[in-house]
Amino acid sequence: MQIYIAKEGQQLGPYTIEQINAEAAAGRIKATDLAWVQGWTAWQPVSTVPGFVTASPPNLPPEAPPPPPPVPGGNALAGLEHETLLRAFVGKNYEYYARKWAAADQKPNKNTWNWAAFFLSLWWTAYRKMYRYALVIIGIVAGETICEYLFGLPGAVSSGINIAIAVAYGLQGNRWYRLHAEQKLSQLAPTGIADEATRLRIARAGGTSSGAVVAFTIGLFVVLFAIGFVAAMAKMQGGGGTSSGQTASSPKDRTIATWKAYQKIEHDNLSALQGGNLDNVAKSEATIKAFRNIVFGYSQLDLDGVVQLLIDHLHHRIKTLSRAADVLESRYGDIVGAMKARDNDIKLSRKVGGVLAGDENRQGGSDFAEWLYRLGTDEDFQNQLEQINERHKPEIEAMSQELSQLEEEEKGVATELTRKYDVEFIIPSA
């Protein structure tokens, strides 16, 4: 049983009943001094304390006693003793938080900014032993990661969640830390008064912890790894899908499905080009577009579980067709540039011819001028086209050879897959 004494306007204690009796025998405590014991709602004379043995006549206290301490379990901790206990709990950087809390008391919303909580939300809460707040962050991050695996959470949404966490903790961190400290003090020192042992417990409960930072960092990585592992296992058990919407349950089925999807991409983009002449500008443009579309289609295929032979072949096709599109696009750009220059010259000749004929809007003058221009420049234009083709000829020939080798490689892949899985891998005829 702990006993508090009110004497000469001061609050003393706590004492045991043996200490009270010894003090009374020495004349330092009188039976009429006021006392308070846990469970009492008001101060009462020491003589009413169970086990008290009086050794001196009662005397009235010289002045009114201080008010009784709060009922145990209350949160009201005030005055110098409260500040001392709060300082012991916060420990390092107490002055910083005291200033922030004092500033918050002057604001209606009670909020002040904390840069550490903004940039290092999880690690700041762990460092300050605010474990519930740290677990909230891990829970949000875990939920966000699960949503990414299940629903393909957009990057903008994921970034928005992370920014919202940082802002919330930066804005509310100091207030939450104060609430956390007050709750801990109300548990460890319910009366607002603490002996030396209690003060040590308060210091141990508060302060900072680098070990907690390490533990929560490891915990976060473990949670994220576990989510990724479960997602990968579920994907393996569920089978990999292809861009054609097919779902396969074995490497053989996934390889067959991917082959069919790959051949469909080729057929859909190249069937309209059969029999064309690549020297035709419009045909070159269509071929470039077809090659680009094929490369994009390949990139959308799900190659999870597909035999490595087919994966390597598809990667080779992506690189080869990308280079082929670049080569054709370079020549196409040069030809279009020459045609635009020629068109501008023809328009100018029409205008000059109209003026020579006496009326720049008269069609006869324009036709005459164009005839004169073509007579002198058509051969020049053809020579210019030949020069463009000659300049690009080496890389066009190299591209054609590489495409031919790619088709031979495709036949070899089809033959090997047919032998491996005992299923015919067909290459559609041109």
C-alpha positions as CSV (number, residue, x, y, z in Angstrom):
1,M,0.0,0.0,0.0
2,Q,1.4,3.4,-1.0
3,I,0.5,6.4,1.1
4,Y,0.9,10.1,0.1
5,I,1.1,12.9,2.8
6,A,0.0,16.5,2.6
7,K,2.3,18.6,4.8
8,E,2.9,22.3,4.9
9,G,1.4,22.8,1.4
10,Q,3.6,20.1,-0.1
11,Q,2.8,16.6,-1.3
12,L,5.1,13.9,0.0
13,G,5.5,10.2,-0.7
14,P,4.8,7.6,-1.5
15,Y,5.4,5.9,1.9
16,T,4.7,2.4,3.2
17,I,2.7,2.1,6.5
18,E,5.9,1.1,8.3
19,Q,7.6,4.3,7.1
20,I,4.5,6.3,8.2
21,N,4.6,4.8,11.7
22,A,8.3,5.4,12.0
23,E,7.9,9.1,10.9
24,A,5.0,9.5,13.4
25,A,7.1,8.0,16.2
26,A,9.9,10.5,15.4
27,G,7.4,13.4,15.5
28,R,7.7,14.3,11.8
29,I,4.2,13.1,10.9
30,K,1.2,13.9,13.1
31,A,-2.0,11.9,13.2
32,T,-3.9,15.0,12.0
33,D,-1.8,15.4,8.9
34,L,-3.7,14.6,5.8
35,A,-3.1,11.4,3.8
36,W,-4.3,9.8,0.6
37,V,-4.3,6.1,-0.3
38,Q,-5.2,4.5,-3.7
39,G,-9.0,4.0,-3.7
40,W,-9.7,7.1,-1.6
41,T,-11.6,10.0,-3.3
42,A,-10.4,12.7,-0.8
43,W,-7.7,13.5,1.7
44,Q,-8.2,12.1,5.2
45,P,-6.3,12.3,8.5
46,V,-3.3,10.0,8.8
47,S,-4.9,8.3,11.8
48,T,-7.5,6.8,9.4
49,V,-4.9,4.9,7.4
50,P,-5.2,1.2,8.1
51,G,-2.3,0.1,10.4
52,F,-1.4,3.6,11.6
53,V,0.0,3.7,15.2
54,T,-0.1,7.1,16.7
55,A,2.7,8.3,19.1
56,S,1.9,11.9,19.5
57,P,-1.2,14.1,20.3
58,P,-3.2,15.4,17.3
59,N,-2.5,18.9,16.0
60,L,-4.4,20.7,13.3
61,P,-2.5,21.5,10.1
62,P,-1.3,25.1,10.0
63,E,-2.8,25.6,6.5
64,A,-5.2,24.0,4.0
65,P,-3.8,20.9,2.3
66,P,-3.3,20.8,-1.5
67,P,-6.1,19.1,-3.6
68,P,-6.1,15.3,-3.7
69,P,-4.3,13.6,-6.5
70,P,-6.4,12.4,-9.5
71,V,-8.2,9.2,-9.4
72,P,-6.0,6.4,-10.8
73,G,-6.5,5.8,-14.6
74,G,-7.0,9.5,-15.4
75,N,-5.0,11.3,-18.2
76,A,-4.5,14.6,-16.4
77,L,-0.8,15.2,-15.8
78,A,0.1,18.7,-15.2
79,G,2.6,21.1,-13.8
80,L,6.3,20.6,-13.1
81,E,6.0,16.9,-12.3
82,H,4.2,16.3,-15.6
83,E,6.9,18.1,-17.6
84,T,9.6,16.2,-15.8
85,L,8.0,12.8,-16.6
86,L,7.3,13.9,-20.2
87,R,11.0,14.9,-20.6
88,A,12.0,11.5,-19.2
89,F,9.8,9.7,-21.7
90,V,10.7,11.7,-24.8
91,G,14.5,11.7,-24.1
92,K,16.5,12.9,-27.1
93,N,15.3,16.2,-28.7
94,Y,12.7,16.9,-26.0
95,E,13.1,20.6,-26.5
96,Y,12.2,20.3,-30.2
97,Y,8.9,18.5,-29.4
98,A,8.1,20.8,-26.5
99,R,8.4,23.8,-28.9
100,K,6.2,22.0,-31.4
101,W,3.6,21.1,-28.8
102,A,3.5,24.6,-27.4
103,A,3.0,26.0,-30.9
104,A,0.2,23.5,-31.6
105,D,-1.6,24.6,-28.4
106,Q,-2.0,28.0,-30.1
107,K,-3.6,26.5,-33.2
108,P,-7.2,25.5,-33.6
109,N,-6.3,22.2,-35.4
110,K,-3.3,21.4,-33.1
111,N,-1.1,20.4,-36.0
112,T,2.6,21.3,-36.7
113,W,4.9,20.0,-39.4
114,N,7.6,17.3,-38.9
115,W,10.0,16.8,-41.8
116,A,11.4,13.6,-40.4
117,A,7.9,12.1,-40.2
118,F,7.2,13.3,-43.8
119,F,10.3,11.8,-45.5
120,L,10.8,8.8,-43.2
121,S,7.3,8.0,-42.0
122,L,7.8,4.3,-41.2
123,W,11.3,4.7,-39.7
124,W,10.5,7.8,-37.7
125,T,7.5,6.0,-36.0
126,A,9.7,3.0,-35.3
127,Y,12.5,5.1,-34.0
128,R,10.1,6.9,-31.6
129,K,8.6,3.5,-30.5
130,M,5.2,4.4,-32.0
131,Y,4.7,0.8,-33.1
132,R,1.0,1.0,-33.9
133,Y,1.5,3.9,-36.3
134,A,4.4,2.0,-37.9
135,L,2.2,-1.1,-38.4
136,V,-0.5,1.0,-40.0
137,I,2.0,2.1,-42.7
138,I,3.1,-1.5,-43.3
139,G,-0.5,-2.5,-43.6
140,I,-1.2,0.2,-46.2
141,V,1.9,-0.7,-48.2
142,A,1.0,-4.4,-48.1
143,G,-2.6,-3.7,-49.2
144,E,-1.3,-1.5,-52.0
145,T,1.1,-4.2,-53.2
146,I,-1.6,-6.9,-53.1
147,C,-3.9,-4.6,-55.2
148,E,-1.0,-4.1,-57.7
149,Y,-0.7,-7.9,-58.1
150,L,-4.5,-8.5,-58.3
151,F,-5.8,-5.6,-60.3
152,G,-2.7,-3.9,-61.8
153,L,-2.9,-0.7,-59.7
154,P,-2.0,2.3,-61.9
155,G,1.3,3.9,-61.0
156,A,-0.4,7.3,-60.4
157,V,-2.7,5.7,-57.8
158,S,0.3,4.0,-56.1
159,S,2.2,7.3,-56.0
160,G,-0.8,9.1,-54.7
161,I,-1.1,6.7,-51.8
162,N,2.6,7.0,-50.9
163,I,2.4,10.8,-51.0
164,A,-0.8,10.8,-48.9
165,I,1.0,8.7,-46.2
166,A,3.9,11.1,-46.1
167,V,1.8,14.2,-45.9
168,A,-0.5,12.7,-43.2
169,Y,2.5,11.7,-41.0
170,G,4.3,14.9,-41.6
171,L,1.3,17.0,-40.6
172,Q,0.0,14.8,-37.8
173,G,3.2,13.2,-36.5
174,N,3.9,15.6,-33.7
175,R,0.3,15.5,-32.4
176,W,0.2,11.7,-32.6
177,Y,3.5,11.5,-30.7
178,R,2.1,13.7,-27.9
179,L,-1.0,11.5,-27.6
180,H,1.3,8.4,-27.5
181,A,3.4,9.9,-24.8
182,E,0.4,11.0,-22.7
183,Q,-1.1,7.6,-22.9
184,K,2.1,5.9,-21.8
185,L,2.5,8.3,-18.9
186,S,-1.1,7.7,-17.7
187,Q,-0.4,4.0,-17.7
188,L,2.9,4.1,-15.9
189,A,2.2,7.0,-13.5
190,P,-1.6,7.2,-13.0
191,T,-1.4,9.7,-10.1
192,G,1.0,12.0,-11.9
193,I,3.7,11.3,-9.3
194,A,6.5,8.8,-9.8
195,D,9.3,7.4,-7.6
196,E,12.7,6.7,-9.0
197,A,11.8,3.2,-10.2
198,T,8.8,4.5,-12.0
199,R,10.8,7.2,-13.7
200,L,13.2,4.5,-15.0
201,R,10.3,2.5,-16.4
202,I,9.0,5.6,-18.1
203,A,12.5,6.3,-19.7
204,R,12.7,2.7,-20.9
205,A,9.2,2.8,-22.4
206,G,10.0,6.1,-24.2
207,G,13.1,7.4,-25.8
208,T,14.3,6.1,-29.2
209,S,15.2,2.7,-30.6
210,S,17.5,2.1,-33.6
211,G,16.8,-1.6,-33.2
212,A,13.1,-1.0,-33.9
213,V,14.1,0.8,-37.1
214,V,16.1,-2.3,-38.3
215,A,13.3,-4.7,-37.2
216,F,10.6,-2.8,-39.0
217,T,12.7,-2.5,-42.1
218,I,13.3,-6.2,-42.2
219,G,9.6,-6.8,-41.4
220,L,8.6,-4.6,-44.4
221,F,10.8,-6.6,-46.8
222,V,9.6,-9.9,-45.4
223,V,5.9,-8.8,-45.9
224,L,6.6,-7.6,-49.5
225,F,8.6,-10.8,-50.3
226,A,5.9,-13.0,-48.9
227,I,3.2,-11.2,-51.0
228,G,5.4,-11.5,-54.1
229,F,6.1,-15.2,-53.4
230,V,2.4,-16.0,-52.9
231,A,1.5,-14.1,-56.1
232,A,4.2,-15.9,-58.1
233,M,3.0,-19.3,-56.8
234,A,-0.6,-18.5,-57.6
235,K,0.4,-17.5,-61.1
236,M,2.3,-20.7,-61.6
237,Q,-0.5,-22.8,-60.3
238,G,-3.1,-20.9,-62.3
239,G,-1.1,-21.1,-65.6
240,G,0.3,-18.3,-67.8
241,G,-2.0,-16.6,-70.3
242,T,-1.2,-15.3,-73.7
243,S,-2.3,-12.1,-75.4
244,S,-4.8,-14.1,-77.4
245,G,-6.8,-14.8,-74.2
246,Q,-5.7,-18.4,-73.9
247,T,-4.7,-19.9,-70.6
248,A,-2.4,-22.9,-70.4
249,S,-1.6,-25.3,-67.6
250,S,1.7,-26.8,-68.7
251,P,4.9,-25.7,-70.6
252,K,3.7,-27.7,-73.6
253,D,0.2,-26.0,-73.7
254,R,1.7,-22.5,-73.0
255,T,4.3,-23.0,-75.8
256,I,1.6,-24.1,-78.3
257,A,-0.7,-21.2,-77.3
258,T,2.1,-18.7,-77.6
259,W,3.1,-20.1,-81.0
260,K,-0.4,-19.7,-82.3
261,A,-0.7,-16.1,-80.9
262,Y,2.7,-15.3,-82.5
263,Q,1.7,-16.6,-85.9
264,K,-1.6,-14.8,-85.7
265,I,0.2,-11.5,-85.1
266,E,2.4,-12.2,-88.1
267,H,-0.6,-13.1,-90.3
268,D,-2.8,-10.1,-89.3
269,N,0.0,-7.6,-90.1
270,L,1.7,-9.0,-93.1
271,S,-1.1,-10.7,-95.1
272,A,-2.0,-7.4,-96.8
273,L,1.6,-6.8,-98.0
274,Q,2.1,-10.0,-100.0
275,G,3.2,-9.4,-103.6
276,G,4.0,-5.8,-103.1
277,N,7.0,-3.9,-104.3
278,L,9.0,-2.2,-101.5
279,D,10.2,0.4,-103.9
280,N,6.7,1.8,-103.9
281,V,6.6,4.6,-101.3
282,A,3.1,3.8,-100.1
283,K,4.1,0.1,-99.8
284,S,7.2,1.0,-97.8
285,E,5.1,3.1,-95.4
286,A,2.7,0.2,-94.9
287,T,5.6,-2.2,-94.3
288,I,7.1,0.0,-91.7
289,K,3.8,0.2,-89.9
290,A,3.3,-3.6,-90.1
291,F,6.8,-4.2,-88.6
292,R,6.2,-1.8,-85.8
293,N,2.8,-3.4,-85.0
294,I,4.4,-6.9,-85.0
295,V,7.1,-5.8,-82.6
296,F,4.4,-4.3,-80.2
297,G,2.3,-7.5,-80.5
298,Y,5.3,-9.7,-79.6
299,S,6.0,-7.5,-76.5
300,Q,2.5,-8.2,-75.2
301,L,2.8,-11.9,-75.3
302,D,3.0,-13.7,-71.9
303,L,6.1,-15.8,-72.1
304,D,5.8,-17.2,-68.6
305,G,6.4,-21.0,-68.8
306,V,7.1,-21.0,-72.5
307,V,10.0,-23.1,-73.7
308,Q,13.2,-21.1,-73.9
309,L,13.8,-22.0,-77.6
310,L,10.6,-20.1,-78.6
311,I,11.4,-17.2,-76.2
312,D,14.8,-16.7,-77.8
313,H,13.4,-16.8,-81.3
314,L,10.8,-14.2,-80.4
315,H,13.4,-11.9,-78.9
316,H,15.5,-12.3,-82.1
317,R,12.5,-11.4,-84.2
318,I,11.8,-8.3,-82.1
319,K,15.3,-7.0,-82.6
320,T,15.4,-7.8,-86.3
321,L,12.1,-6.3,-87.2
322,S,12.8,-3.2,-85.2
323,R,16.1,-2.7,-87.2
324,A,14.3,-3.4,-90.5
325,A,11.6,-0.8,-89.7
326,D,14.4,1.7,-88.9
327,V,16.2,1.0,-92.2
328,L,13.0,1.4,-94.2
329,E,11.9,4.4,-92.3
330,S,15.3,6.1,-93.1
331,R,15.0,5.6,-96.8
332,Y,11.3,6.5,-96.8
333,G,12.1,9.8,-95.1
334,D,14.6,10.7,-97.8
335,I,12.2,9.9,-100.6
336,V,9.4,11.8,-99.1
337,G,11.7,14.8,-98.6
338,A,12.7,14.7,-102.3
339,M,9.1,14.5,-103.4
340,K,8.1,17.5,-101.3
341,A,10.9,19.6,-102.8
342,R,9.8,18.6,-106.3
343,D,6.2,19.5,-105.5
344,N,7.2,22.9,-104.3
345,D,9.1,23.5,-107.5
346,I,6.1,22.5,-109.7
347,K,3.8,24.9,-107.8
348,L,6.3,27.7,-108.4
349,S,6.5,26.9,-112.1
350,R,2.7,27.1,-112.4
351,K,2.7,30.6,-110.9
352,V,5.5,31.8,-113.2
353,G,3.8,30.3,-116.3
354,G,0.6,32.1,-115.5
355,V,2.4,35.4,-115.3
356,L,4.1,34.8,-118.6
357,A,0.8,34.0,-120.2
358,G,-0.7,37.3,-119.0
359,D,-2.9,35.8,-116.3
360,E,-1.5,34.0,-113.3
361,N,-4.8,32.3,-112.7
362,R,-5.3,31.1,-116.3
363,Q,-5.0,27.3,-116.4
364,G,-3.4,27.3,-119.9
365,G,-0.4,29.3,-118.6
366,S,0.0,27.0,-115.6
367,D,-0.1,23.8,-117.7
368,F,2.4,25.3,-120.1
369,A,4.8,26.1,-117.3
370,E,4.4,22.7,-115.7
371,W,5.2,21.1,-119.1
372,L,8.3,23.2,-119.4
373,Y,9.4,22.3,-115.8
374,R,8.8,18.5,-116.2
375,L,10.7,18.6,-119.5
376,G,13.8,19.8,-117.7
377,T,13.4,18.2,-114.3
378,D,11.8,14.8,-114.5
379,E,15.1,13.2,-115.4
380,D,16.8,15.0,-112.5
381,F,14.1,13.8,-110.1
382,Q,14.6,10.2,-111.2
383,N,18.3,10.6,-110.8
384,Q,17.8,11.9,-107.3
385,L,15.6,8.8,-106.4
386,E,18.3,6.5,-107.8
387,Q,20.9,8.2,-105.6
388,I,18.7,7.8,-102.6
389,N,18.2,4.1,-103.3
390,E,21.9,3.6,-104.0
391,R,22.8,5.3,-100.7
392,H,20.5,3.0,-98.8
393,K,21.2,-0.1,-100.9
394,P,23.8,-1.7,-98.6
395,E,21.7,-1.6,-95.5
396,I,18.5,-2.6,-97.4
397,E,20.4,-5.7,-98.7
398,A,21.7,-6.5,-95.3
399,M,18.2,-6.2,-93.9
400,S,16.8,-8.5,-96.5
401,Q,19.5,-11.1,-95.8
402,E,18.8,-10.9,-92.1
403,L,15.1,-11.3,-92.6
404,S,15.7,-14.4,-94.8
405,Q,17.9,-15.9,-92.1
406,L,15.1,-15.1,-89.6
407,E,12.7,-17.1,-91.7
408,E,15.1,-20.0,-91.9
409,E,15.5,-19.9,-88.1
410,E,11.7,-20.0,-87.7
411,K,11.6,-23.2,-89.7
412,G,14.2,-24.7,-87.5
413,V,12.3,-23.7,-84.3
414,A,9.1,-25.2,-85.7
415,T,10.9,-28.5,-86.5
416,E,12.5,-28.7,-83.1
417,L,9.2,-27.9,-81.2
418,T,7.4,-30.5,-83.4
419,R,9.9,-33.1,-82.4
420,K,9.9,-32.0,-78.7
421,Y,6.2,-32.0,-78.1
422,D,5.0,-34.4,-80.9
423,V,2.6,-31.7,-82.1
424,E,3.0,-30.1,-85.6
425,F,4.0,-26.4,-85.3
426,I,2.7,-25.0,-88.6
427,I,4.1,-21.9,-90.4
428,P,1.3,-20.4,-92.6
429,S,2.3,-20.3,-96.3
430,A,2.8,-16.8,-97.7
